[in-house]
């Protein structure tokens, strides 16, 4: 339930960026949507992207579930120790023992909740600037008008790769467009697809490669 509420709040955040700079630029979250934006001749496009900072926050938020598990273990352990020490149910000694056993799990839960709150305060997206031939990173959640932080120029990109992701039955699950450069981790734009959309995604990836002036490699 908590994860569902958090996901809906993240979706609402995505639909209504607070940064005035982001409000004037079309935003996409899939390979197909990016291709459509390029077909319309957009000069700037925001692309949904999990930045290193967002990934770190998401990883920390996962401690919430681990904390709840530790909390239950601590509760069981505390009750067993209290029974072994024959402590009265309402005694201060029993409450102190339970508090000590519950403290590690509670710490993880609080850290997870703080990370979930921070996740709602960050909305970093890639900004493709085709006129300037540059890709930047911009936080669309800040309330002031900000310019993107430079990530790399089109000249630094070696190739555009269309990566197929399939399950054990070799059924297509998703396609990712991966931009490879000489430094840092590759930039990825992902999309969940049906098999019927594979051709459209290939066209979109080719359109992006042409816009960047780079070859398209399919894997």
Secondary structure, DSSP 8 states (H G I E B T S, - for coil): -HHHHHHHHHHHHHHS--SHHHHTS-EE-SHHHHHHHHHTT-SEEEEE---HHHHHHHHHHTHHHHHHHHHHHHHHHHHHHHHHTT--TT-HHHHHHHHHHHHHHHHHHHHHHHHHHHHHH--EEEEEETTTTEEEEEETTSSS----EEEEEGGGEEEEEEEEEE-TT--EEEEEEEEEESSSS-EEEEEE--GGGHHHHHHHHHHHHHHHT-EEEE-
